[in-house]
């Protein structure tokens, strides 16, 4: 595809490398702009037609990370890739964490170079605005979408973590849509849903006759995601022997199908997601530390719904509209949510997060009579005055006869105050720490006279 107005800046102090890259760019109908130092590169960047920058790490007047840091401030929209020494993975990871779009190892592989340049130019032209289904007007969700838009520009492996139902796959799809691979396939795979004995074949492919039942060649999910994004959902479910093979694929950027004799190059962006705490699994020896650090070059945390409860009315309206669309119901005949119902939803802790909210509303839609939803229709646990979770420490014996009610109130007061302090006086978070709903906590605060 011809891009006559696009220019790619190449910064390298080796004339042979500059010439090789320039020839490749011209054959791609892209105009090269070459520089031998950071100073020359900064001069060249005054040309507003430069849409992509490829810089060596070692330069006479600095290194590629210096250029990367400067461009993060002056032209954050410009993708920058770095050229690293062969096998220097630590340097590549450092560059990716600093905001590099991608990296290329010496000696330069021309096929990888062409793919990298095409991706970089696609990214430069890609639209940046979209919520991708991650709805919410809270500061937390606005920041999350802004972070996702920034991370979409990188080719670094990314680890998405958060509780079940927080929207990890939605975030992965948004990252794909906002990135340079948006025109390529998005391939999600649930690692926990594939039988262990079939994992290698499903991920890396197999050759015909390589095992019983292999009646034809199978490309595997990595190669099916060629030029796009592969999401390894519930990556914590991978068995240890599979983790070793995945690590090699990430390092070599190639796969060997079951029964195959040679490795095949793959060009995918790898995203991983899980609701487990991978660092804890690593500490227990249940997940390889080397793989953890490779898939966790950059991480994105999906917040639980209880941390942005102000978004519940907007989310509820969205789900009700979607249900109305499925049922062919006009907006005028949709269910309405009054303030009492919204308050009950805001007070609920939502252990299943956004997915649980959607399920509750779908159940209400199915079972509710009339067009008005009541608190009773929601079917939330009755938390008008529940007992607090049992204290982890034993209650000491009282001396003398004393007043048991007053003593228990004091124990309860102490636990609530500790929870409020830990939650920085956020009542919703404190309620979560205590294992009760926000409504129940308000009841206790009022009863105990805690302001």
C-alpha positions as a Markdown table, in Angstrom:
| # | Residue | x | y | z |
|---|---|---|---|---|
| 1 | Unk | 0.0 | 0.0 | 0.0 |
| 2 | Unk | 1.5 | 3.3 | -1.1 |
| 3 | Unk | 1.9 | 6.0 | 1.6 |
| 4 | Unk | 3.6 | 8.9 | -0.3 |
| 5 | Unk | 3.1 | 11.4 | 2.4 |
| 6 | Unk | 4.5 | 9.1 | 5.1 |
| 7 | Unk | 8.1 | 9.2 | 6.2 |
| 8 | Unk | 10.0 | 6.9 | 8.5 |
| 9 | Unk | 13.0 | 8.2 | 10.5 |
| 10 | Unk | 15.9 | 5.7 | 10.9 |
| 11 | Unk | 18.5 | 6.6 | 13.5 |
| 12 | Unk | 21.6 | 4.3 | 13.4 |
| 13 | Unk | 25.4 | 5.1 | 13.4 |
| 14 | Unk | 26.2 | 2.1 | 11.1 |
| 15 | Unk | 26.0 | 3.2 | 7.4 |
| 16 | Unk | 25.3 | -0.4 | 6.3 |
| 17 | Unk | 22.3 | -0.7 | 8.6 |
| 18 | Unk | 21.0 | 2.7 | 7.5 |
| 19 | Unk | 21.3 | 1.7 | 3.8 |
| 20 | Unk | 19.6 | -1.7 | 4.3 |
| 21 | Unk | 16.7 | -0.1 | 6.1 |
| 22 | Unk | 16.4 | 2.7 | 3.6 |
| 23 | Unk | 16.3 | 0.2 | 0.6 |
| 24 | Unk | 13.6 | -1.8 | 2.4 |
| 25 | Unk | 11.5 | 1.3 | 3.1 |
| 26 | Unk | 11.7 | 2.5 | -0.5 |
| 27 | Unk | 10.6 | -0.9 | -1.8 |
| 28 | Unk | 7.6 | -0.5 | 0.5 |
| 29 | Unk | 6.8 | 2.9 | -1.1 |
| 30 | Unk | 7.8 | 4.7 | 2.1 |
| 31 | Unk | 10.2 | 7.5 | 2.2 |
| 32 | Unk | 13.2 | 7.0 | 4.6 |
| 33 | Unk | 14.8 | 9.8 | 6.5 |
| 34 | Unk | 18.2 | 8.7 | 7.9 |
| 35 | Unk | 20.2 | 10.1 | 10.8 |
| 36 | Unk | 23.5 | 8.9 | 12.4 |
| 37 | Unk | 23.0 | 10.4 | 15.8 |
| 38 | Unk | 20.3 | 11.7 | 18.3 |
| 39 | Unk | 21.1 | 15.3 | 17.3 |
| 40 | Unk | 20.5 | 14.5 | 13.6 |
| 41 | Unk | 17.4 | 12.6 | 14.5 |
| 42 | Unk | 15.9 | 15.5 | 16.4 |
| 43 | Unk | 16.6 | 17.8 | 13.5 |
| 44 | Unk | 14.9 | 15.4 | 11.1 |
| 45 | Unk | 11.8 | 15.2 | 13.4 |
| 46 | Unk | 11.0 | 18.8 | 12.6 |
| 47 | Unk | 9.5 | 17.4 | 9.4 |
| 48 | Unk | 5.9 | 16.9 | 10.3 |
| 49 | Unk | 5.5 | 14.1 | 7.8 |
| 50 | Unk | 7.6 | 11.7 | 9.9 |
| 51 | Unk | 5.1 | 9.0 | 11.1 |
| 52 | Unk | 7.3 | 6.4 | 12.6 |
| 53 | Unk | 10.8 | 6.3 | 14.2 |
| 54 | Unk | 13.2 | 3.3 | 14.2 |
| 55 | Unk | 16.3 | 3.9 | 16.4 |
| 56 | Unk | 19.3 | 2.0 | 17.4 |
| 57 | Unk | 20.0 | 1.6 | 21.2 |
| 58 | Unk | 23.6 | 2.6 | 21.0 |
| 59 | Unk | 24.4 | 6.0 | 19.4 |
| 60 | Unk | 27.4 | 8.3 | 19.5 |
| 61 | Unk | 25.6 | 10.9 | 21.6 |
| 62 | Unk | 23.3 | 8.7 | 23.7 |
| 63 | Unk | 21.0 | 5.8 | 23.3 |
| 64 | Unk | 17.6 | 5.0 | 21.9 |
| 65 | Unk | 15.9 | 5.4 | 25.2 |
| 66 | Unk | 17.0 | 9.0 | 25.3 |
| 67 | Unk | 15.1 | 9.6 | 22.1 |
| 68 | Unk | 12.2 | 7.6 | 23.4 |
| 69 | Unk | 11.9 | 9.8 | 26.5 |
| 70 | Unk | 12.1 | 13.0 | 24.5 |
| 71 | Unk | 9.4 | 11.9 | 22.1 |
| 72 | Unk | 7.1 | 10.8 | 25.0 |
| 73 | Unk | 7.0 | 14.5 | 25.9 |
| 74 | Unk | 7.2 | 16.2 | 22.5 |
| 75 | Unk | 5.4 | 13.8 | 20.2 |
| 76 | Unk | 3.6 | 11.1 | 22.3 |
| 77 | Unk | 1.5 | 10.1 | 19.2 |
| 78 | Unk | 4.6 | 9.0 | 17.3 |
| 79 | Unk | 5.4 | 5.3 | 17.5 |
| 80 | Unk | 9.0 | 4.5 | 18.2 |
| 81 | Unk | 10.7 | 1.1 | 17.8 |
| 82 | Unk | 14.2 | 0.3 | 18.9 |
| 83 | Unk | 16.9 | -1.9 | 17.4 |
| 84 | Unk | 18.7 | -4.1 | 20.0 |
| 85 | Unk | 21.7 | -6.4 | 20.0 |
| 86 | Unk | 20.9 | -10.0 | 19.3 |
| 87 | Unk | 19.6 | -11.9 | 22.4 |
| 88 | Unk | 19.6 | -8.8 | 24.6 |
| 89 | Unk | 16.1 | -9.5 | 26.0 |
| 90 | Unk | 16.6 | -7.3 | 29.1 |
| 91 | Unk | 17.3 | -4.2 | 26.9 |
| 92 | Unk | 14.2 | -4.9 | 24.8 |
| 93 | Unk | 12.0 | -5.3 | 27.9 |
| 94 | Unk | 13.4 | -2.0 | 29.3 |
| 95 | Unk | 12.6 | -0.2 | 26.0 |
| 96 | Unk | 9.0 | -1.6 | 26.0 |
| 97 | Unk | 8.4 | -0.6 | 29.6 |
| 98 | Unk | 9.7 | 2.9 | 28.7 |
| 99 | Unk | 7.0 | 3.2 | 26.0 |
| 100 | Unk | 8.6 | 1.7 | 22.9 |
| 101 | Unk | 6.1 | 0.5 | 20.3 |
| 102 | Unk | 8.2 | -2.6 | 19.6 |
| 103 | Unk | 11.8 | -3.8 | 19.1 |
| 104 | Unk | 13.9 | -5.4 | 16.4 |
| 105 | Unk | 17.0 | -7.5 | 17.0 |
| 106 | Unk | 20.2 | -7.5 | 15.0 |
| 107 | Unk | 20.9 | -9.0 | 12.6 |
| 108 | Unk | 17.8 | -7.4 | 11.1 |
| 109 | Unk | 15.2 | -9.9 | 9.7 |
| 110 | Unk | 13.7 | -8.2 | 6.7 |
| 111 | Unk | 10.3 | -9.9 | 7.0 |
| 112 | Unk | 10.0 | -8.8 | 10.7 |
| 113 | Unk | 11.2 | -5.3 | 9.6 |
| 114 | Unk | 8.4 | -5.0 | 7.0 |
| 115 | Unk | 5.8 | -6.2 | 9.5 |
| 116 | Unk | 7.0 | -3.8 | 12.1 |
| 117 | Unk | 7.0 | -0.8 | 9.8 |
| 118 | Unk | 3.5 | -1.6 | 8.5 |
| 119 | Unk | 2.2 | -2.0 | 12.0 |
| 120 | Unk | 3.8 | 1.3 | 13.1 |
| 121 | Unk | 2.3 | 3.2 | 10.2 |
| 122 | Unk | -1.1 | 1.7 | 10.8 |
| 123 | Unk | -0.9 | 2.7 | 14.4 |
| 124 | Unk | 0.1 | 6.3 | 13.5 |
| 125 | Unk | -3.1 | 6.5 | 11.4 |
| 126 | Unk | -5.4 | 4.7 | 13.8 |
| 127 | Unk | -8.3 | 6.6 | 15.5 |
| 128 | Unk | -7.8 | 7.0 | 19.3 |
| 129 | Unk | -11.3 | 7.5 | 20.6 |
| 130 | Unk | -13.4 | 4.5 | 21.7 |
| 131 | Unk | -14.7 | 3.1 | 24.9 |
| 132 | Unk | -14.9 | -0.4 | 23.6 |
| 133 | Unk | -17.7 | -1.4 | 25.9 |
| 134 | Unk | -15.8 | -0.2 | 29.0 |
| 135 | Unk | -18.6 | 2.1 | 30.2 |
| 136 | Unk | -18.4 | 4.5 | 33.0 |
| 137 | Unk | -18.1 | 8.3 | 33.7 |
| 138 | Unk | -16.2 | 7.8 | 37.0 |
| 139 | Unk | -12.6 | 9.1 | 37.2 |
| 140 | Unk | -11.5 | 5.5 | 37.6 |
| 141 | Unk | -13.0 | 4.4 | 34.3 |
| 142 | Unk | -12.0 | 7.5 | 32.4 |
| 143 | Unk | -8.4 | 6.8 | 33.5 |
| 144 | Unk | -8.7 | 3.1 | 32.6 |
| 145 | Unk | -9.7 | 3.9 | 29.1 |
| 146 | Unk | -6.9 | 6.5 | 28.7 |
| 147 | Unk | -4.4 | 3.9 | 29.9 |
| 148 | Unk | -5.8 | 1.3 | 27.5 |
| 149 | Unk | -5.4 | 3.7 | 24.6 |
| 150 | Unk | -1.8 | 4.3 | 25.5 |
| 151 | Unk | -1.0 | 0.6 | 26.0 |
| 152 | Unk | -2.6 | -0.2 | 22.7 |
| 153 | Unk | 0.2 | 1.5 | 20.9 |
| 154 | Unk | 2.8 | -1.0 | 22.2 |
| 155 | Unk | 3.6 | -4.4 | 20.9 |
| 156 | Unk | 4.8 | -5.6 | 24.4 |
| 157 | Unk | 3.1 | -8.6 | 26.0 |
| 158 | Unk | 0.5 | -7.3 | 28.4 |
| 159 | Unk | -1.0 | -8.8 | 31.5 |
| 160 | Unk | -4.7 | -7.9 | 32.3 |
| 161 | Unk | -5.6 | -8.8 | 35.9 |
| 162 | Unk | -8.7 | -8.3 | 38.0 |
| 163 | Unk | -11.6 | -10.2 | 39.7 |
| 164 | Unk | -14.0 | -12.3 | 37.7 |
| 165 | Unk | -16.6 | -10.2 | 35.9 |
| 166 | Unk | -14.6 | -7.0 | 35.7 |
| 167 | Unk | -14.4 | -7.0 | 31.9 |
| 168 | Unk | -10.9 | -8.3 | 31.1 |
| 169 | Unk | -11.8 | -9.6 | 27.7 |
| 170 | Unk | -13.5 | -6.3 | 26.9 |
| 171 | Unk | -10.3 | -4.5 | 27.8 |
| 172 | Unk | -8.3 | -6.9 | 25.5 |
| 173 | Unk | -10.7 | -6.3 | 22.6 |
| 174 | Unk | -10.4 | -2.5 | 23.2 |
| 175 | Unk | -6.6 | -2.8 | 23.1 |
| 176 | Unk | -6.8 | -4.7 | 19.9 |
| 177 | Unk | -9.2 | -2.2 | 18.3 |
| 178 | Unk | -7.1 | 0.8 | 19.2 |
| 179 | Unk | -3.8 | -0.7 | 18.1 |
| 180 | Unk | -2.1 | -1.1 | 14.8 |
| 181 | Unk | -3.4 | -4.7 | 14.5 |
| 182 | Unk | -7.1 | -3.7 | 14.4 |
| 183 | Unk | -7.5 | -5.0 | 10.9 |
| 184 | Unk | -6.0 | -8.4 | 11.9 |
| 185 | Unk | -7.8 | -11.2 | 13.8 |
| 186 | Unk | -8.5 | -11.1 | 17.5 |
| 187 | Unk | -8.3 | -14.7 | 18.8 |
| 188 | Unk | -9.4 | -15.3 | 22.5 |
| 189 | Unk | -8.7 | -18.7 | 24.0 |
| 190 | Unk | -9.7 | -19.8 | 27.5 |
| 191 | Unk | -6.8 | -21.9 | 28.7 |
| 192 | Unk | -8.9 | -23.6 | 31.4 |
| 193 | Unk | -11.4 | -24.8 | 28.9 |
| 194 | Unk | -9.1 | -26.9 | 26.7 |
| 195 | Unk | -8.1 | -30.4 | 27.9 |
| 196 | Unk | -4.5 | -30.6 | 28.9 |
| 197 | Unk | -3.7 | -33.3 | 26.4 |
| 198 | Unk | -5.0 | -31.0 | 23.5 |
| 199 | Unk | -3.4 | -27.7 | 24.6 |
| 200 | Unk | -0.2 | -28.0 | 22.6 |
| 201 | Unk | -2.0 | -28.9 | 19.4 |
| 202 | Unk | -4.7 | -26.2 | 19.9 |
| 203 | Unk | -2.1 | -23.5 | 20.5 |
| 204 | Unk | 0.7 | -24.4 | 18.2 |
| 205 | Unk | -1.0 | -26.6 | 15.6 |
| 206 | Unk | -0.3 | -30.1 | 14.4 |
| 207 | Unk | 0.7 | -32.1 | 11.3 |
| 208 | Unk | -1.6 | -34.7 | 9.8 |
| 209 | Unk | -0.9 | -38.1 | 11.3 |
| 210 | Unk | 1.0 | -36.8 | 14.3 |
| 211 | Unk | -1.4 | -38.5 | 16.7 |
| 212 | Unk | -4.6 | -40.5 | 16.6 |
| 213 | Unk | -7.4 | -38.4 | 15.2 |
| 214 | Unk | -5.1 | -35.9 | 13.4 |
| 215 | Unk | -6.6 | -36.4 | 10.0 |
| 216 | Unk | -5.5 | -33.1 | 8.6 |
| 217 | Unk | -3.0 | -30.3 | 9.3 |
| 218 | Unk | -4.2 | -27.8 | 12.0 |
| 219 | Unk | -2.5 | -24.3 | 12.0 |
| 220 | Unk | -3.1 | -23.7 | 15.8 |
| 221 | Unk | -4.4 | -20.5 | 17.5 |
| 222 | Unk | -1.0 | -18.7 | 17.4 |
| 223 | Unk | -0.9 | -18.9 | 13.6 |
| 224 | Unk | -4.7 | -18.2 | 13.3 |
| 225 | Unk | -3.9 | -14.9 | 15.1 |
| 226 | Unk | -1.2 | -14.0 | 12.6 |
| 227 | Unk | -1.0 | -10.2 | 12.2 |
| 228 | Unk | -3.4 | -9.7 | 15.0 |
| 229 | Unk | -3.8 | -10.3 | 18.7 |
| 230 | Unk | -4.0 | -13.5 | 20.8 |
| 231 | Unk | -5.6 | -13.4 | 24.2 |
| 232 | Unk | -4.7 | -16.2 | 26.6 |
| 233 | Unk | -7.6 | -15.9 | 29.1 |
| 234 | Unk | -7.2 | -17.7 | 32.4 |
| 235 | Unk | -3.4 | -18.1 | 31.7 |
| 236 | Unk | -2.9 | -19.3 | 35.3 |
| 237 | Unk | -4.7 | -22.6 | 34.3 |
| 238 | Unk | -1.8 | -23.6 | 32.0 |
| 239 | Unk | 0.1 | -26.7 | 33.3 |
| 240 | Unk | 3.8 | -26.2 | 34.0 |
| 241 | Unk | 5.0 | -28.2 | 31.0 |
| 242 | Unk | 2.9 | -26.0 | 28.7 |
| 243 | Unk | 4.3 | -22.9 | 30.4 |
| 244 | Unk | 7.8 | -23.9 | 29.3 |
| 245 | Unk | 6.7 | -24.2 | 25.7 |
| 246 | Unk | 4.9 | -20.9 | 25.8 |
| 247 | Unk | 8.0 | -19.2 | 27.1 |
| 248 | Unk | 10.0 | -20.4 | 24.2 |
| 249 | Unk | 7.3 | -19.2 | 21.7 |
| 250 | Unk | 7.4 | -15.7 | 23.3 |
| 251 | Unk | 11.2 | -15.6 | 23.2 |
| 252 | Unk | 11.7 | -17.0 | 19.6 |
| 253 | Unk | 8.5 | -15.6 | 18.1 |
| 254 | Unk | 8.0 | -19.0 | 16.4 |
| 255 | Unk | 6.0 | -22.2 | 16.9 |
| 256 | Unk | 6.7 | -25.8 | 16.2 |
| 257 | Unk | 3.5 | -27.7 | 15.4 |
| 258 | Unk | 3.0 | -31.2 | 17.0 |
| 259 | Unk | 4.7 | -33.6 | 14.6 |
| 260 | Unk | 6.5 | -30.8 | 12.7 |
| 261 | Unk | 10.2 | -30.7 | 12.1 |
| 262 | Unk | 10.8 | -27.0 | 11.8 |
| 263 | Unk | 9.7 | -23.8 | 13.6 |
| 264 | Unk | 7.3 | -21.4 | 11.9 |
| 265 | Unk | 7.5 | -17.6 | 12.6 |
| 266 | Unk | 4.5 | -16.0 | 14.1 |
| 267 | Unk | 3.6 | -12.3 | 14.3 |
| 268 | Unk | 1.1 | -11.8 | 17.1 |
| 269 | Unk | 0.6 | -9.5 | 20.0 |
| 270 | Unk | 0.2 | -11.6 | 23.1 |
| 271 | Unk | -2.3 | -10.6 | 25.8 |
| 272 | Unk | -2.8 | -12.6 | 29.0 |
| 273 | Unk | -5.5 | -12.4 | 31.6 |
| 274 | Unk | -6.6 | -14.1 | 34.8 |
| 275 | Unk | -8.5 | -13.5 | 38.0 |
| 276 | Unk | -5.8 | -15.3 | 40.0 |
| 277 | Unk | -2.9 | -13.4 | 41.7 |
| 278 | Unk | -0.1 | -14.7 | 39.5 |
| 279 | Unk | 2.6 | -13.4 | 41.9 |
| 280 | Unk | 1.2 | -15.6 | 44.6 |
| 281 | Unk | 1.1 | -18.6 | 42.3 |
| 282 | Unk | 4.8 | -17.9 | 41.4 |
| 283 | Unk | 5.7 | -17.8 | 45.2 |
| 284 | Unk | 4.0 | -21.2 | 45.6 |
| 285 | Unk | 5.8 | -22.7 | 42.6 |
| 286 | Unk | 2.6 | -23.2 | 40.7 |
| 287 | Unk | 3.5 | -20.7 | 37.9 |
| 288 | Unk | 6.9 | -20.2 | 36.3 |
| 289 | Unk | 8.6 | -17.0 | 37.4 |
| 290 | Unk | 10.4 | -16.6 | 34.0 |
| 291 | Unk | 7.1 | -16.8 | 32.1 |
| 292 | Unk | 5.4 | -14.4 | 34.6 |
| 293 | Unk | 8.0 | -11.7 | 33.9 |
| 294 | Unk | 7.7 | -12.2 | 30.1 |
| 295 | Unk | 3.9 | -11.9 | 29.9 |
| 296 | Unk | 3.9 | -9.2 | 32.6 |
| 297 | Unk | 6.1 | -6.7 | 30.7 |
| 298 | Unk | 3.2 | -4.2 | 31.1 |
| 299 | Unk | 0.1 | -4.8 | 33.3 |
| 300 | Unk | -3.4 | -3.4 | 33.3 |
| 301 | Unk | -5.6 | -3.8 | 36.4 |
| 302 | Unk | -9.4 | -4.0 | 36.0 |
| 303 | Unk | -11.1 | -2.4 | 39.0 |
| 304 | Unk | -14.0 | -4.2 | 40.8 |
| 305 | Unk | -17.4 | -2.6 | 40.5 |
| 306 | Unk | -17.5 | -1.7 | 44.2 |
| 307 | Unk | -14.6 | 0.8 | 43.5 |
| 308 | Unk | -16.7 | 2.7 | 41.0 |
| 309 | Unk | -20.2 | 2.3 | 42.2 |
| 310 | Unk | -21.2 | 5.7 | 40.8 |
| 311 | Unk | -21.2 | 4.0 | 37.3 |
| 312 | Unk | -23.9 | 1.5 | 38.3 |
| 313 | Unk | -26.9 | 3.7 | 37.0 |
| 314 | Unk | -25.2 | 4.1 | 33.6 |
| 315 | Unk | -24.3 | 0.4 | 33.4 |
| 316 | Unk | -27.8 | -0.7 | 34.4 |
| 317 | Unk | -29.4 | 1.6 | 31.8 |
| 318 | Unk | -27.0 | 0.1 | 29.2 |
| 319 | Unk | -27.9 | -3.5 | 30.0 |
| 320 | Unk | -31.6 | -2.7 | 30.1 |
| 321 | Unk | -31.4 | -1.1 | 26.7 |
| 322 | Unk | -29.6 | -4.1 | 25.3 |
| 323 | Unk | -32.2 | -6.5 | 26.7 |
| 324 | Unk | -34.9 | -4.3 | 25.2 |
| 325 | Unk | -33.2 | -4.5 | 21.8 |
| 326 | Unk | -33.0 | -8.3 | 22.0 |
| 327 | Unk | -36.7 | -8.5 | 22.9 |
| 328 | Unk | -37.8 | -5.9 | 20.3 |
| 329 | Unk | -39.1 | -3.7 | 23.1 |
| 330 | Unk | -39.3 | 0.1 | 22.5 |
| 331 | Unk | -37.5 | 2.4 | 24.8 |
| 332 | Unk | -40.8 | 3.8 | 26.0 |
| 333 | Unk | -41.8 | 0.3 | 27.3 |
| 334 | Unk | -38.5 | -0.4 | 29.0 |
| 335 | Unk | -38.2 | -1.1 | 32.7 |
| 336 | Unk | -37.5 | 2.0 | 34.8 |
| 337 | Unk | -35.2 | 2.1 | 37.8 |
| 338 | Unk | -36.2 | 4.5 | 40.5 |
| 339 | Unk | -33.8 | 6.0 | 43.1 |
| 340 | Unk | -34.6 | 3.4 | 45.7 |
| 341 | Unk | -33.6 | 0.5 | 43.4 |
| 342 | Unk | -30.4 | 2.4 | 42.3 |
| 343 | Unk | -29.5 | 3.0 | 45.9 |
| 344 | Unk | -29.9 | -0.7 | 46.6 |
| 345 | Unk | -27.7 | -1.6 | 43.7 |
| 346 | Unk | -25.1 | 1.0 | 44.8 |
| 347 | Unk | -25.1 | -0.5 | 48.3 |
| 348 | Unk | -24.6 | -4.1 | 47.1 |
| 349 | Unk | -21.0 | -5.3 | 47.2 |
| 350 | Unk | -21.2 | -7.2 | 43.8 |
| 351 | Unk | -18.8 | -10.0 | 44.3 |
| 352 | Unk | -19.4 | -11.0 | 40.7 |
| 353 | Unk | -18.8 | -7.4 | 39.5 |
| 354 | Unk | -20.3 | -6.1 | 36.2 |
| 355 | Unk | -21.2 | -9.5 | 35.0 |
| 356 | Unk | -23.3 | -10.1 | 38.1 |
| 357 | Unk | -25.1 | -6.8 | 37.6 |
| 358 | Unk | -25.9 | -7.8 | 34.0 |
| 359 | Unk | -27.1 | -11.2 | 35.2 |
| 360 | Unk | -29.3 | -9.7 | 37.9 |
| 361 | Unk | -31.0 | -7.3 | 35.4 |
| 362 | Unk | -31.5 | -10.1 | 32.9 |
| 363 | Unk | -33.2 | -12.2 | 35.7 |
| 364 | Unk | -35.4 | -9.2 | 36.6 |
| 365 | Unk | -36.3 | -8.6 | 33.0 |
| 366 | Unk | -37.4 | -12.2 | 32.7 |
| 367 | Unk | -39.4 | -12.6 | 36.0 |
| 368 | Unk | -40.6 | -9.1 | 36.8 |
| 369 | Unk | -44.3 | -8.3 | 36.4 |
| 370 | Unk | -45.3 | -4.9 | 35.1 |
| 371 | Unk | -42.8 | -2.2 | 34.0 |
| 372 | Unk | -41.5 | -1.0 | 37.3 |
| 373 | Unk | -38.6 | -2.8 | 39.1 |
| 374 | Unk | -38.7 | -2.8 | 42.9 |
| 375 | Unk | -35.9 | -3.6 | 45.4 |
| 376 | Unk | -37.6 | -7.0 | 46.1 |
| 377 | Unk | -37.4 | -7.8 | 42.4 |
| 378 | Unk | -33.6 | -7.5 | 42.4 |
| 379 | Unk | -33.3 | -10.6 | 44.7 |
| 380 | Unk | -30.3 | -9.1 | 46.6 |
| 381 | Unk | -29.3 | -10.7 | 49.9 |
| 382 | Unk | -31.2 | -9.2 | 52.8 |
| 383 | Unk | -28.6 | -7.0 | 54.5 |
| 384 | Unk | -30.8 | -4.8 | 56.7 |
| 385 | Unk | -29.0 | -5.7 | 59.8 |
| 386 | Unk | -26.5 | -8.6 | 59.3 |
| 387 | Unk | -23.9 | -9.7 | 61.8 |
| 388 | Unk | -20.4 | -8.7 | 61.0 |
| 389 | Unk | -18.0 | -11.4 | 59.8 |
| 390 | Unk | -16.5 | -13.2 | 62.8 |
| 391 | Unk | -13.4 | -11.5 | 64.1 |
| 392 | Unk | -10.1 | -13.2 | 63.2 |
| 393 | Unk | -8.8 | -12.7 | 66.7 |
| 394 | Unk | -10.6 | -14.5 | 69.7 |
| 395 | Unk | -12.7 | -12.3 | 71.9 |
| 396 | Unk | -11.0 | -12.1 | 75.3 |
| 397 | Unk | -12.9 | -13.1 | 78.4 |
| 398 | Unk | -14.5 | -10.2 | 80.3 |
| 399 | Unk | -13.7 | -9.6 | 83.9 |
| 400 | Unk | -16.5 | -9.3 | 86.4 |
| 401 | Unk | -20.1 | -9.3 | 85.4 |
| 402 | Unk | -20.1 | -6.2 | 83.1 |
| 403 | Unk | -22.6 | -5.4 | 80.4 |
| 404 | Unk | -22.2 | -7.9 | 77.5 |
| 405 | Unk | -24.1 | -5.6 | 75.0 |
| 406 | Unk | -21.8 | -2.7 | 75.7 |
| 407 | Unk | -18.8 | -4.9 | 75.4 |
| 408 | Unk | -19.9 | -6.3 | 72.0 |
| 409 | Unk | -20.7 | -2.8 | 70.8 |
| 410 | Unk | -17.1 | -1.8 | 71.7 |
| 411 | Unk | -15.6 | -4.8 | 69.9 |
| 412 | Unk | -17.7 | -4.0 | 66.8 |
| 413 | Unk | -16.8 | -0.3 | 67.0 |
| 414 | Unk | -13.1 | -1.1 | 67.1 |
| 415 | Unk | -13.3 | -3.4 | 64.0 |
| 416 | Unk | -15.3 | -0.9 | 62.0 |
| 417 | Unk | -12.9 | 1.9 | 62.8 |
| 418 | Unk | -9.9 | -0.3 | 61.8 |
| 419 | Unk | -11.6 | -1.1 | 58.5 |
| 420 | Unk | -12.4 | 2.5 | 57.8 |
| 421 | Unk | -8.8 | 3.5 | 58.5 |
| 422 | Unk | -7.5 | 0.7 | 56.1 |
| 423 | Unk | -10.0 | 1.9 | 53.5 |
| 424 | Unk | -9.0 | 5.6 | 53.9 |
| 425 | Unk | -12.5 | 6.3 | 55.2 |
| 426 | Unk | -14.2 | 5.0 | 52.0 |
| 427 | Unk | -17.3 | 3.4 | 53.3 |
| 428 | Unk | -17.8 | 1.1 | 50.3 |
| 429 | Unk | -14.3 | -0.3 | 50.6 |
| 430 | Unk | -14.6 | -0.6 | 54.4 |
| 431 | Unk | -17.8 | -2.6 | 54.0 |
| 432 | Unk | -16.0 | -5.0 | 51.6 |
| 433 | Unk | -13.2 | -5.5 | 54.2 |
| 434 | Unk | -15.8 | -6.3 | 56.8 |
| 435 | Unk | -17.7 | -8.7 | 54.5 |
| 436 | Unk | -21.0 | -6.7 | 54.7 |
| 437 | Unk | -23.0 | -4.5 | 52.3 |
| 438 | Unk | -22.6 | -0.7 | 52.4 |
| 439 | Unk | -26.2 | -0.4 | 53.6 |
| 440 | Unk | -25.4 | -2.8 | 56.5 |
| 441 | Unk | -22.3 | -0.7 | 57.4 |
| 442 | Unk | -24.4 | 2.5 | 57.4 |
| 443 | Unk | -26.9 | 0.8 | 59.8 |
| 444 | Unk | -24.0 | -0.1 | 62.1 |
| 445 | Unk | -22.4 | 3.4 | 61.9 |
| 446 | Unk | -25.8 | 5.0 | 62.9 |
| 447 | Unk | -26.4 | 2.5 | 65.7 |
| 448 | Unk | -22.9 | 3.0 | 67.2 |
| 449 | Unk | -23.0 | 6.8 | 66.7 |
| 450 | Unk | -19.8 | 6.8 | 64.5 |
| 451 | Unk | -19.5 | 9.9 | 62.4 |
